[in-house]
Amino acid sequence: MTVETRSRKPADDGGAVFDRELDDLPQELRWREWMGRIEAVLFASVAPVGREDLARVVGQGASVEMLIDDIQAELASRPYELAQVAGGWMFRTRTQFADAIKAAADLGDQSLAITEMEMGVLCAIAYHQPIDRAGLKDIFGKEVSRDLLARLRYKDLITSGPRSPRPGAPHTFVTTETFLATFDLQTLRDLPDLDLTVGEADEETQTVQV
């Protein structure tokens, strides 16, 4: 498999040239080093890392997919896994350890706690994007508050989309890569079939964890 290479620059600034190929190492050690590099990059990232970015740290003849497969095989008995989400890969704890994580972290991080109303609006945006506030009002039968939308934006679950063709060209809303990663989706095509019937929801409902 051919991997696009980044041209090497002379080390005229006193810095060492990054050795991707590792030709001085035996094949087995070279492969282990490439695996370690990919793991290090993924551990250092808070977002999914795409194939092109991972390919920058391994040799031209290395298969990122095969390296990923070997890492996943080694993690089979570990409480975390290497998951493919949002067009890239990232480390995630396995779902069966969710209760233990919450117990150790005082019921878990509440930063991504979402109310039922927020979840309803997020679903409406996901299935009807790009959509503006008027479109959300048509779905819910009432105005969706700017504060609610601001909270979803703060959590990086939605962002601004193209201008609406409505008079005044209002901003629309679309989901983000964080949304895909949060809900274990590769693309929006992976959204489940859903009869999106949104009822009157109270914004002060009990929060749910995602």
BELBELGI-V559684 format. One record per backbone hydrogen bond with DSSP energy under -0.5 kcal/mol. NH is the residue of the N-H (numbers start at 1). CO is the residue of the C=O. Records with the same first field share a line. If there is no record, write none. Layout:
NH=CO / CO
This chain:
3=60
7=5
12=10
14=11
20=18
25=22
30=26
31=27
32=28
33=29
34=30
35=31
36=32
37=33
38=34
39=35
40=36
41=37
42=38
43=39
44=40
45=41 / 42
49=89
54=50
55=51
56=52 / 53
57=54
58=55
62=59
64=62
67=63
68=64
69=65
70=66
71=67
72=68
73=69
74=70
75=71
76=73
78=75
81=92
83=81 / 90
85=83 / 88
86=185
88=85
89=49
90=83
92=81
94=79
97=94
98=95
101=97
102=98
103=99
104=100
105=101
106=103
107=102
108=102
112=109
113=110
114=208
119=115
120=116
121=117
122=118
123=119
124=120
125=121
126=122
127=123
128=124
129=125
131=173
136=132
137=133
138=134
139=135
140=136
141=137
145=143
149=145
150=146
151=147
152=148
153=149
154=150
155=151
156=153
157=152
158=152
159=174
161=172
164=170
169=166
173=131
174=159
176=157
180=176
181=177
182=178
183=179
184=181
185=180
190=187
191=188
196=194
197=195
198=196
199=197
201=199
205=202
208=114
